[in-house]
């Protein structure tokens, strides 16, 4: 259940950001409105770390949020949202769900934007870890 708790903690923090932005959640139906910005959220776990034998391990990964803004509107809106995400998910901030504390390991990386159909897509990668005891 650790991955589920990690997902819930990070998605809850993303959902609580203001101003709110519609979100396409992983493996869930979503139809964006024409001309309206939205974001796509992905939890991308990597191999857990086992620093010692026993019931303890460290869950690690990237929570990627891709900002999807209408084309030809300039970079200001996506840059502002990316900076807000850096504030919300600042290095050292932590979020909790189901007894699991998720810690942000590094300052979020705002990636290069690319054209994706009728949108300007800018990925924001948030590196996290969670110490798990089973």
Secondary structure in CASP SS format (residue, H / E / C, confidence):
PFRMAT SS
TARGET T0000
AUTHOR 0000-0000-0000
METHOD secondary structure of the structure
MODEL  1
X C 1.00
X H 1.00
X H 1.00
X H 1.00
X H 1.00
X H 1.00
X H 1.00
X H 1.00
X H 1.00
X H 1.00
X H 1.00
X H 1.00
X H 1.00
X H 1.00
X H 1.00
X C 1.00
X C 1.00
X C 1.00
X C 1.00
X C 1.00
X C 1.00
X C 1.00
X E 1.00
X E 1.00
X C 1.00
X C 1.00
X C 1.00
X C 1.00
X C 1.00
X C 1.00
X C 1.00
X C 1.00
X C 1.00
X C 1.00
X C 1.00
X C 1.00
X C 1.00
X E 1.00
X E 1.00
X E 1.00
X E 1.00
X E 1.00
X E 1.00
X E 1.00
X E 1.00
X E 1.00
X E 1.00
X E 1.00
X E 1.00
X C 1.00
X C 1.00
X C 1.00
X C 1.00
X C 1.00
X C 1.00
X E 1.00
X E 1.00
X E 1.00
X E 1.00
X E 1.00
X E 1.00
X E 1.00
X E 1.00
X E 1.00
X E 1.00
X E 1.00
X E 1.00
X E 1.00
X E 1.00
X E 1.00
X C 1.00
X C 1.00
X C 1.00
X C 1.00
X C 1.00
X H 1.00
X H 1.00
X H 1.00
X H 1.00
X H 1.00
X H 1.00
X H 1.00
X H 1.00
X H 1.00
X H 1.00
X H 1.00
X H 1.00
X H 1.00
X C 1.00
X C 1.00
X C 1.00
X C 1.00
X C 1.00
X E 1.00
X E 1.00
X E 1.00
X E 1.00
X C 1.00
X C 1.00
X E 1.00
X E 1.00
X E 1.00
X E 1.00
X E 1.00
X C 1.00
X C 1.00
X C 1.00
X C 1.00
X E 1.00
X E 1.00
X C 1.00
X C 1.00
X C 1.00
X E 1.00
X E 1.00
X E 1.00
X C 1.00
X C 1.00
X E 1.00
X E 1.00
X E 1.00
X E 1.00
X E 1.00
X E 1.00
X E 1.00
X E 1.00
X E 1.00
X E 1.00
X E 1.00
X E 1.00
X E 1.00
X E 1.00
X E 1.00
X C 1.00
END
